[in-house]
Structure formats: C-alpha cells, structure tokens
Amino acid sequence: MTLNRVLRPNLSRATRLTRYGRTLSTFTDGERYWKDTPWKDVPTEEFNSYRWQLRHTVVGKEKLQRFLGEALPDTVGASKDPLLQGILRREDFIDDAVAAFKLAPMAIRLTPHILSRVDWRNPLDDPIRKQFIPLASAIIPDNENATLDSLHEEADSPVPGLVHRYPGRALFLATSICPVYCRFCTRSYAVGEKTETVDKRPQKPSRKRWEVVFQYIESHPELQDIVVSGGDAYYLQPEDLREIGERLLGMDNIQRIRFASKGLAVAPGRIQKGDPWTETLIHLSKQGRDQGKQVCLHTHINHTREITWVTKNAANYLFKHGVIVRNQSVLLKGVNNSYKELSNLIKTLSAINIQPYYVYQCDMVQGVEDLRTPMKEIIELDKHIRGTLSGFMMPSFVVDLPGGGGKRLVSTYEPDSTDLEAGVYRYRAPGLDGEKGEMLYTYFDPKPVKEAELSMLRQQKAEALRSGQTLEQIQATFFNPSHRNSATEVPLEAISQDAGLMQNTHAAESAQESGRKHVDSHTSIGARFSNEWLNDDEVNHNQLAASH
C-alpha cells in the first residue's frame, strides 16, 4: 500500500463529515464503556472515582496476568501483522505479553479507565493496547543510535531534575511517577520502577531537591517559561501542586507555567468539582491570570478511543473555569499514523476545547522500534492535514532532536546533509546557545524489515520451538536485553506465523492442561475489589486515595 493511500483513503460519508467540520464522536454520554471488562458491574460513580481508579490500577506482571485472564476471550481476533499471527488463544497472548515485559524498558502501571478502552476481543491490532502492553513477538531490535535518554536531558540538567536547554524556558521534573506507563516514554531512563533491563535514575519528590531547582530558576532572569512534569503532575499532592505553582508565580521572571499530565487521558474522572487537585489547578490558573501570567495544563492523548464522555465532561469543567488545556500527541505506527485517525483526533480534541498543540515524531528511545514511523509519514500528514483546519487548531508537527537539539518542525531538515533514501534526517537548532546552536542533529528512520531476514528468523525460531524452548528462552536468544545500554545492533526480532503455528502445534498436546492452569491462576478480578488490589509502590497509595 502506498503512503498516499494510507494518508488519503477513499472518503466514506463518515470521513467526509470529519474532514469538513463535523467531528465524529467516539463517546456516548453516560455509556458504561467498561462493560466488557472484569469491572463491568462497578457503578458509574464508583468507576470514575479517582480513588477507585488508584486502588484498582494494575501494577506488575502478576496483576496484569490476572487481568488478562479475565478480560480476554478464549480466542483472540487475528492480526494483520505477520509477526503476531501465531497468537490465537488467550494463553498465547498472556505468555507473549509477560515475555515482552521481561525485555521492556518501562514497568507495568495501567488504570482501569485506559484498560477499558482496549477492544479485548481484538487486542492484537488495538491502538490502545499497542501504546501500553508490548508483545514479545512484535519486538524488533533498536536502531543502533537509540538510547534511553535520546534527548540528552541529563546532560542539559544544571541541577538535578531541571532541564535547561532553551534560553528562556526550562523543564522541572518534580516527580518520576505517572498514572500509567507508556511504552514509548521519552524518559524511560528515570520514570517508574526499575525493570529487568533498565535501572532507573529517578527524580523523586523531595522538597530539598525542589528548593535547589527554585533557587536556580530565580537566579536566572532569562527563564520565563517553566514546564512542570516528571513523571506526571497528576501524582503531585494538591498541597505540593499549590506550593510549586505559587512559588513559581511569585518569581518576577516567570510569566508562564505549564503543568504536564496524562491524567485527562487515563483517569479523567478526577477532574470534577470538589476534587482538591482540580480545585488547586483552577486556583493557580486564576491567580496567574490576576497577576498577568498564564498557568495551563498540557495533556497527552494519541487516539480518539481514549476520549470518552467522562473526558468531555472533565475538559468542559476546566474550560468553564478558565483553564487552558493543550494536547501533545506522539505519532505511532498502528495507532494514529493515518490521515483519517489523526485528523479525527485533532477535530475531536478541538470540539471539547482542548487545543491541539504538538504532534511529535516518536523519539529514538529504546524498546519501541515497532512503534516508530519513517519521517516521510509525519511530513506527509502535516501537508495533508494543514489547510483542513482553522490555523489556531492546527498542531505543529515536530521532531525533538536526538542529542538535545530541542523541537524542530519536521519539514525543516537540512537538505544538503539529509539522505532521504537512507532515512537519515539532519537538522540545525540555531536558537540554542553556544555550540548547540551550531551543531547538526540526526534522526534515523526505523530500518525496513527485509523479507530474507524475516524468513531466516522464522525458520530459526520454528526450530527453537520444535526443540521445546519456551517463548522467554527464544526471546533471550534473539533479543538480548544486555544490548539495552549499548550501541550494538542485535538481530531482527520476529516471531512469525510459521513459528506461531509451530508453537501452537507444540502446545496442542497439553492445551487442556494449560487451559486449566490459566483458569486457576487468573482468579476473578470482579470479586477482588479489596485491599489485595492496593498497590505497593514508591508512593503510598493509601495516603493518595484517602486525600481524594
């Protein structure tokens, strides 16, 4: 299929409605959109309670296995991806997901809200699943230039937890925890719990550390704009949110504060009247406005399916109280890299008063090569979508340059030093100070999969499965986690249909026994809304939940 056909499919009536100003809604007011999950009997008010969402967040492999055992049907819908066509049963999917998390840079943390947005009858090609739950069969080796800290944030941190790259603005990493962990996190070097392949270097909440950051910001009068992120500002206690906001608003040099949070996408029920965090954000926004300064919320939604009537109500509540909300999306393969989906997302966000701000090219971080797209796709999407929207609702399509060059419009590459055929794009960032403003920064496309390599690996993996090796043993052979912190290229990862069929043949002899084991191990989640599901983590969830 050509790129143009991907970007501009035949326009059905639904697509025409999207293109010419009417937004295709992905939600129905009051719909119990969690009805196909193990939480189907939970009342609406309870399900949307932030306290309930915290208490039932799925953290760690054991809880994920238990959830998947309840949510998945006996057989799952077939995938269009040849690497996933060997996954046919619930047990195949669970085993593949567990094996993937042994290789993944990011740990497991998923709210019931975001899990409810996955189509569990067809999870293999589901755009929400792809963002949060990797499958070992789809993992391919990292580009040799990918790193855990692709943007060189640590190198641009004059004090711990503050990235000062641009002359007039800085990034304050106030925490290292998020409501959910995205597979493609640009901060996989620091965010979340350590994994089997990555030892984290977190920026945990600490008033002592924060004080050093405040003193640095105050002593640099050129700083006018501060982004407060992490982690996620949703995980700041209301009193901490207020302290950070008021401290920054009290500095003469600071004119703009942006709190970054994925909360609207993954736990939107929190944004309502009476919630202490929400009311604190509204208070800071009003206080800033009274001082002639801007305080806003930046969120992160990648697909229209993440938007429900609860999201709409939350966005409207903030809009009515004067809080500016902007969205930053990441272009991801199989999630939103089509004209139809991306333009629909932009229009849907605009319809609920969330300003589309950025569409990012996926960063060159490790562990997500299967989600990265060639640069030409985002450039073409920019061309085709631009002009179909009001200018102030058109996001900027940008690449955050590896090596710390900052954000540049994707189309502004240096033509004399860029190799389009090889997928090597080079940019300059003259707005940066010193040497950084004179350097060339390079972004590498994901390498195309060659059929010969794929066929060879299909045969090798089929032979490995024939010999009785488990999926995890095969992954260890063909995708060595020790490469996580090196620049060495590893062989192309691919579990093909051939290997999958061989796995199913091998498994058929004990399918009945395997099924019994999975049924026994995945005890009913619906009956376990109790303290067993409380999370044991870096933050005290009991304390967090009690405050809401």
Secondary structure, DSSP 8 states (H G I E B T S, - for coil): --HHHHHS----HHHHHHHTT-------TT--TTTTSTTTTS-HHHHT-HHHHHHT-EESHHHHHHHHHHHS-SB----SSGGGTT--BHHHHHHHHHHHHTT-SS--EE-HHHHTTS-TTS-TT-HHHHHH---GGG-----TT-BTTTT-TTTT-SBTTEE--SSSEEEEE--S--SS--TT-TTTTTSSS--SS---------HHHHHHHHHHHHT-TT--EEEEESS-GGGS-HHHHHHHHHHHHTSTT--EEEEE--HHHH-GGGSSTT-HHHHHHHHHHHHHHHTT-EEEEEE---SGGG--HHHHHHHHHHHHTT-EEEEEEEE-TTTT-SHHHHHHHHHHHHHTT-EEEEEEE---BTT-TTT---HHHHHHHHHHHTTSS-GGG--EEEEEETTTTEEEEGGG--TTT-BTTTTEEEEE-TTSSGGGGT-EEEEE------HHHHHHHHHHHHHHHHTT--HHHHHHHHS-GGGGGS----------HHHHHHHHHHHHTTHHHHHHHHHHHS--STT--SGGG--BSSSBHHHHHHT-
